[in-house]
Amino acid sequence: MGIKEEIISKLEIILKNMKEKHGIEGNLEVNLGTMVEKSKGSSSDISITCFALAKPFKKSPVDIANEIAENLEKEKLSYIEKLEVINGYVNIFLNREYIMLEAIKKMEKEKLGFKKENEGKVVVIDYSSPNIAKQFHIGHLKTTVIGGMFAKLFRALRIYSRRCKPFRRLWNTVW
């Protein structure tokens, strides 16, 4: 579950508690997916828009945003660095260090980009075969660097790469 989805699930619980507190019956009929979005005008990471909740709660969006922010602060979520309420929006600033450490843990655990079915396969890389009868130029160096890059990439992915520099042009020149 991503951070946005986790915030949406926390928001569902908060709104359910707010409905009980204010004595509101029935569904709120708001789409939480559109309420929680990447921040556009603010320097925050995620924003919660509270304007759609003003009518069912019969309160101003600013009051609703303040109540949601208070409830989110009580949750003490480790990925939230700070909360800010501005004009009916709850702006959420994410803890960069926490997110970075979680991403590193996930990458180490899952070994992203490495597939077991690719291990042991063979790839032949054909690159850099300059014509020795003509002048060597930067184009030859470019294909050598690109071929070397692919060979290193395949080695990192545990795919055996066979480097091949064809001598076809040499034999066409000589004979």
Secondary structure, DSSP 8 states (H G I E B T S, - for coil): --HHHHHHHHHHHHHHHHHHHHT--S-----HHHHEEE-SSSSSSEEEE-GGGHHHHTS-HHHHHHHHHHHHHHHT-TTEEEEEEETTEEEEEE-HHHHHHHHHHHHHHHTTT--GGGTT-EEEEE-----TTS---HHHHHHHHHHHHHHHHHHHTT-EEEEE---HHHHHHH-
